[in-house]
Amino acid sequence: MLKRRLPALVTLVPALVTLVVAVGIGLADAAPAAAGPPAGPTAGPCAYTPTPDDPAVRPVPLPRDPGHTPSRGTVRVLLRTNLGPIPLELDRAQAPCTVQSFVHLVQHRFYDRTICHRLTAYPTLSVLQCGDPSGTGEGGPGYRYRDELPTGLPPAPTDPTGARRVYARGVLAMANAGPDTNGSQFFLVYADSALRPNYTIFGQVQPAGLGTLDRVAAGGVTATPEDPAPVDGPPALRTEIRMARRVG
């Protein structure tokens, strides 16, 4: 789905949407010093793996990968956007390696002054995708790591095949370009969506952030002469993460 460009995110099928990403949903402090990528994956359980054929859009080292990945408690992160705050609560128990990576990128200011490059408004896919400093949907952090897929999600009532699950309003999940290709791009669900459970859920948008998402969604997708009523593309209201900070 939601991966790098997200192809980013989506491939339409009759009445249903399957996310396929290309990946595939400001006020910066001083940029972190670049670090040369190691030759292989980190030695811990998360095995963060360099992607030399897909280098980092912004220099960032690999995350720490201790022998025991923190897997208890929550982490609060605040995305300060030009349209309002989006507070997030990350769940270590749900996706420890994903939270470890996301917090790492936040601490290295990777998300500062980045745009959310994709808004979807399909009947079964309502998300805002962010996390690519290039703004193209193709960029990432120069490494990948394994999926931590959700279990127990309810079946999507709009899918007669039973393959899709409900990614509920407020879900925070990783975009990807296929199995075990998580990087930096993520998506925020502003209305219940029907997806195959192939996207790691690692937290929730807090109530104040839902209001900001609703504002972005209400603005719609940027129209073009070729498509005056699009349902997938850059948000009409430019949405910039001016800074992302851990707040708890």
C-alpha positions in Angstrom: 0.0 0.0 0.0 1.4 2.7 1.5 4.9 2.5 0.7 7.3 4.6 -0.7 5.4 6.5 -3.1 3.0 4.5 -1.6 3.1 3.0 -4.9 2.7 4.0 -3.0 -0.3 2.9 -1.4 -3.0 1.8 -3.5 -4.2 -0.3 -6.3 -7.9 -0.2 -7.0 -10.0 -3.3 -7.5 -13.7 -3.4 -7.9 -15.1 -1.5 -5.0 -12.0 -2.2 -2.9 -8.6 -0.8 -2.5 -5.4 -2.6 -1.9 -2.4 -0.6 -0.7 0.7 -1.1 -2.6 3.3 1.4 -2.0 6.0 2.8 -4.0 6.3 3.3 -0.4 3.9 1.7 0.2 0.5 7.4 4.5 10.1 22.8 10.2 11.9 24.6 12.6 14.4 21.9 12.4 17.4 21.9 14.8 20.8 21.4 13.4 21.0 18.5 11.0 22.5 15.3 12.5 25.9 14.3 11.3 26.0 11.7 8.6 27.2 8.2 9.4 28.5 5.7 7.0 26.1 2.7 6.6 27.4 -0.6 7.9 28.0 -3.5 5.6 25.2 -5.6 7.0 22.2 -5.6 9.3 22.3 -4.8 12.9 22.9 -7.7 15.2 19.8 -7.5 17.4 16.3 -8.9 16.9 15.1 -6.1 14.7 17.9 -6.6 12.1 17.7 -3.1 10.6 19.3 -3.6 7.2 21.0 -1.0 5.0 19.5 -0.5 1.6 22.4 0.8 -0.6 20.2 0.7 -3.7 17.7 2.9 -2.0 19.9 5.4 0.0 18.6 7.7 2.7 17.0 10.9 1.5 18.5 12.5 4.6 21.6 11.1 6.3 20.7 9.0 9.3 22.5 6.1 11.1 20.8 2.8 11.7 18.7 2.6 14.9 20.1 1.0 18.0 19.2 -2.7 18.1 19.8 -4.0 21.6 19.5 -7.7 22.5 16.1 -7.0 24.0 14.0 -4.5 22.2 11.9 -2.4 24.6 8.5 -4.0 24.4 6.5 -2.4 27.3 4.8 0.9 27.7 4.0 3.7 25.3 5.9 6.7 23.8 4.3 10.0 23.0 5.4 11.9 19.9 4.0 15.3 18.7 3.9 16.2 15.1 3.7 20.0 14.8 2.2 20.7 11.4 1.2 24.0 9.7 -2.4 23.0 10.1 -2.3 22.0 13.7 -0.8 19.5 16.1 -1.0 15.7 15.6 -0.1 14.0 18.9 0.7 10.3 18.6 0.9 7.5 21.1 3.2 4.7 20.1 2.7 1.2 21.5 5.9 -0.7 22.1 4.1 -4.0 22.9 2.3 -3.9 19.6 5.4 -3.3 17.4 8.6 -2.9 19.3 11.0 -2.7 16.4 8.8 -0.2 14.6 8.6 2.1 17.6 12.3 1.8 18.1 12.9 3.0 14.5 10.3 5.7 14.6 11.6 7.2 17.8 15.1 7.0 16.3 14.1 9.0 13.2 12.3 11.5 15.4 15.4 12.0 17.5 17.5 12.5 14.4 15.0 15.2 13.1 14.4 13.1 10.0 10.8 14.1 9.8 11.3 17.9 10.4 10.2 20.1 7.5 8.7 17.2 5.5 5.3 17.2 3.7 2.6 14.6 3.9 2.6 13.8 0.2 -0.5 11.7 -0.2 -4.2 11.9 0.8 -6.6 9.2 -0.3 -10.4 9.5 -0.2 -11.6 6.2 -1.6 -14.8 4.8 0.1 -12.6 2.0 1.6 -9.3 3.9 2.0 -9.1 7.2 3.9 -5.5 7.9 4.9 -2.9 10.7 5.0 0.6 9.4 4.2 3.8 11.1 5.4 7.4 10.4 6.2 9.3 11.0 3.0 11.6 14.0 3.1 11.7 14.0 -0.7 8.0 14.5 -0.9 7.7 12.1 -3.8 6.6 8.9 -2.0 9.8 7.2 -3.1 12.2 8.3 -0.3 13.2 6.5 2.9 15.9 6.3 5.6 18.4 4.1 3.9 17.4 1.0 5.8 14.5 -1.5 6.1 13.2 -3.8 8.8 10.7 -6.6 9.3 7.0 -6.4 9.6 5.2 -6.7 12.9 1.7 -7.4 11.6 -1.5 -6.9 13.5 -3.7 -9.8 14.5 -7.3 -9.8 15.6 -8.5 -6.9 13.5 -12.2 -7.2 12.6 -13.2 -8.2 9.1 -14.0 -5.3 6.8 -17.8 -5.4 6.2 -17.3 -4.0 2.7 -15.2 -7.0 1.6 -17.2 -10.1 0.8 -14.0 -12.1 0.4 -13.1 -11.7 4.1 -9.4 -10.9 3.2 -9.5 -7.3 4.3 -9.6 -6.0 7.9 -10.7 -2.7 9.4 -7.9 -0.2 10.0 -9.9 2.0 12.2 -10.0 5.8 12.4 -7.0 7.0 14.4 -4.7 4.1 13.5 -1.0 4.9 12.9 0.6 2.3 10.6 3.7 1.9 8.4 3.6 2.1 4.7 5.6 -0.4 2.8 6.6 -1.7 -0.6 6.1 -5.4 0.2 6.9 -7.8 3.0 9.6 -6.6 5.4 10.3 -3.3 3.6 9.4 -0.8 6.4 11.4 2.4 6.4 10.2 5.9 7.3 6.9 6.4 5.6 3.7 6.0 7.7 0.0 6.7 7.3 -2.7 8.1 9.5 -6.2 6.8 9.1 -8.9 9.5 9.3 -11.9 7.2 8.6 -12.3 3.4 8.9 -10.5 1.7 6.0 -10.5 -1.8 4.5 -7.0 -3.2 4.0 -5.3 -6.5 4.0 -3.5 -6.8 7.3 -0.1 -6.3 5.7 0.7 -3.0 7.4 2.3 -2.8 10.8 0.2 -0.9 13.3 2.3 0.8 15.9 0.2 3.4 17.6 -2.8 5.8 17.6 -3.5 9.4 16.7 -4.7 11.2 19.8 -8.0 13.1 19.8 -6.5 16.5 19.1 -4.7 15.1 16.1 -7.9 13.7 14.6 -9.2 17.2 14.3 -6.1 18.2 12.3 -6.6 15.1 10.1 -10.2 16.0 9.5 -9.1 19.5 8.4 -6.7 18.0 5.9 -9.3 15.5 4.6 -12.0 18.2 4.3 -9.7 20.1 1.9 -9.6 17.1 -0.5 -7.1 16.0 -3.0 -5.4 18.5 -5.3 -7.3 18.6 -8.6 -5.8 18.7 -12.0 -7.3 19.6 -15.4 -7.2 15.8 -16.2 -8.8 14.9 -12.9 -11.0 17.6 -11.4 -12.3 15.3 -8.7 -9.4 13.1 -7.6 -9.5 10.7 -4.7 -5.7 10.0 -4.5 -2.8 12.4 -4.6 -1.3 15.4 -2.8 -3.6 17.0 -0.3 -5.1 20.3 -1.5 -4.2 21.8 1.8 -0.4 21.5 1.9 0.5 19.6 5.0 4.0 20.1 6.4 5.4 18.4 9.5 7.4 21.4 10.8 8.9 19.3 13.6 8.4 16.0 15.2 9.4 15.6 18.9 9.2 12.9 21.6 7.2 14.4 24.4 6.9 11.4 26.8 
